[in-house]
């Protein structure tokens, strides 16, 4: 399992994609967000499914490094709603990898805006870890069929 902060990310920590490598997941969290108990559990579940996870502050990941990831998870909570659309556009400038939004927002209008801005899936943080993992695996199977993602 790989958990790294943005300050530890560099070109040598994100190697060129080789056949048989684990899927690389960037988990972008709002600045100042404290880890939730579910975070570690989800990271462990992803690791058991053959995915390496980097936990980063969403504003600290350079665009060129976004290209190194096979899947991007973006957390969005009440405090970060105003920055969501610009954040999604910024991510899409640096990557076409599947983008899953983890949120506590439930309004239809907000979800439609997020999908139009570039999210591929929107899941509630209260969604079962197994469902979150299965959805991410499905997106990865379509995005990079050569990845060995268990499940």
Secondary structure per residue as TSV (DSSP state, phi and psi in degrees):
chain	resnum	aa	ss	phi	psi
A	1	X	-	360.0	135.8
A	2	X	-	-115.9	123.3
A	3	X	-	-129.2	122.6
A	4	X	-	-138.7	149.7
A	5	X	-	-91.2	165.2
A	6	X	G	-60.8	-34.0
A	7	X	G	-65.7	-23.2
A	8	X	G	-90.9	-6.5
A	9	X	-	-77.3	129.9
A	10	X	-	-152.9	178.3
A	11	X	T	-61.9	-29.7
A	12	X	T	-80.2	-21.4
A	13	X	T	-84.5	-8.9
A	14	X	S	-124.3	84.9
A	15	X	-	-69.5	162.8
A	16	X	-	-60.1	142.8
A	17	X	-	-61.9	126.4
A	18	X	-	-121.5	149.2
A	19	X	T	-56.2	138.3
A	20	X	T	85.6	-2.4
A	21	X	-	-72.3	156.9
A	22	X	-	-67.4	152.4
A	23	X	E	-66.2	142.9
A	24	X	E	-106.9	126.4
A	25	X	E	-118.8	127.1
A	26	X	E	-98.1	122.4
A	27	X	E	-106.0	103.6
A	28	X	E	-91.0	122.0
A	29	X	E	-115.5	145.9
A	30	X	-	-60.1	144.7
A	31	X	T	-56.8	138.1
A	32	X	T	79.4	3.7
A	33	X	-	-78.4	130.0
A	34	X	-	-82.9	144.6
A	35	X	-	-58.9	139.3
A	36	X	-	-98.5	156.5
A	37	X	H	-58.8	-32.5
A	38	X	H	-69.5	-26.6
A	39	X	H	-57.9	-53.4
A	40	X	H	-62.2	-40.0
A	41	X	H	-62.9	-45.3
A	42	X	H	-64.3	-40.4
A	43	X	H	-61.7	-41.9
A	44	X	H	-62.4	-42.3
A	45	X	H	-63.7	-42.0
A	46	X	H	-63.0	-42.3
A	47	X	H	-62.6	-43.0
A	48	X	H	-64.4	-22.0
A	49	X	T	-93.6	9.2
A	50	X	T	84.4	36.1
A	51	X	E	-127.5	135.5
A	52	X	E	-97.2	132.9
A	53	X	E	-116.3	130.3
A	54	X	E	-109.9	122.7
A	55	X	E	-93.0	120.1
A	56	X	E	-137.5	154.3
A	57	X	E	-72.7	125.9
A	58	X	T	-54.3	-25.8
A	59	X	T	-88.8	-7.5
A	60	X	T	-98.8	-6.5
A	61	X	S	-89.4	113.1
A	62	X	-	-62.5	148.2
A	63	X	H	-55.1	-41.2
A	64	X	H	-65.5	-26.6
A	65	X	H	-77.9	-22.6
A	66	X	H	-61.5	-29.0
A	67	X	T	-63.5	-20.0
A	68	X	T	-81.4	-7.8
A	69	X	-	-103.9	147.2
A	70	X	S	-92.7	-19.6
A	71	X	E	-152.6	140.8
A	72	X	E	-123.0	125.8
A	73	X	E	-104.8	133.0
A	74	X	E	-125.8	120.4
A	75	X	E	-85.4	138.3
A	76	X	E	-141.6	118.4
A	77	X	-	-120.9	179.2
A	78	X	G	-45.1	-47.3
A	79	X	G	-66.6	-24.0
A	80	X	G	-104.1	7.1
A	81	X	H	-60.0	-38.1
A	82	X	H	-66.8	-30.1
A	83	X	H	-89.8	-1.4
A	84	X	H	-63.0	-52.6
A	85	X	H	-60.3	-47.7
A	86	X	H	-60.9	-36.5
A	87	X	H	-64.4	-43.0
A	88	X	H	-63.8	-43.0
A	89	X	H	-61.7	-42.1
A	90	X	H	-62.8	-44.2
A	91	X	H	-61.0	-43.1
A	92	X	H	-67.5	-23.6
A	93	X	H	-66.9	-32.5
A	94	X	H	-101.3	-10.4
A	95	X	-	-158.8	147.4
A	96	X	-	-110.1	6.0
A	97	X	S	-61.5	155.5
A	98	X	E	-54.5	138.6
A	99	X	E	-122.9	116.5
A	100	X	E	-109.8	126.4
A	101	X	E	-97.6	124.0
A	102	X	E	-105.2	122.4
A	103	X	E	-147.2	168.0
A	104	X	S	-109.1	2.2
A	105	X	-	-78.8	139.3
A	106	X	-	-123.3	-4.6
A	107	X	-	-73.6	142.3
A	108	X	H	-62.4	-44.0
A	109	X	H	-59.3	-44.4
A	110	X	H	-63.3	-43.4
A	111	X	H	-63.9	-40.6
A	112	X	H	-63.1	-43.1
A	113	X	H	-60.7	-42.2
A	114	X	H	-64.8	-42.0
A	115	X	H	-65.3	-41.7
A	116	X	H	-67.0	-28.4
A	117	X	H	-82.7	-8.0
A	118	X	T	133.9	-7.2
A	119	X	-	-70.2	141.9
A	120	X	S	-94.2	-26.5
A	121	X	E	-152.2	149.1
A	122	X	E	-127.7	122.1
A	123	X	E	-127.3	143.8
A	124	X	E	-76.0	145.3
A	125	X	T	-65.4	-15.1
A	126	X	T	-87.3	-4.1
A	127	X	S	-63.4	144.8
A	128	X	-	-53.8	140.1
A	129	X	H	-57.9	-35.5
A	130	X	H	-65.5	-37.3
A	131	X	H	-70.0	-43.1
A	132	X	H	-59.3	-47.0
A	133	X	H	-62.0	-46.0
A	134	X	H	-62.5	-40.0
A	135	X	H	-65.4	-42.8
A	136	X	H	-64.1	-40.5
A	137	X	H	-62.5	-41.1
A	138	X	H	-62.3	-43.7
A	139	X	H	-63.2	-41.4
A	140	X	H	-66.1	-37.8
A	141	X	H	-60.9	-35.8
A	142	X	H	-80.3	-36.8
A	143	X	H	-73.2	-46.7
A	144	X	-	-139.6	80.7
A	145	X	T	-60.0	-19.5
A	146	X	T	-79.1	-12.9
A	147	X	S	-70.8	144.6
A	148	X	-	-96.3	85.2
A	149	X	-	-104.4	120.3
A	150	X	-	-73.5	146.8
A	151	X	-	124.2	360.0
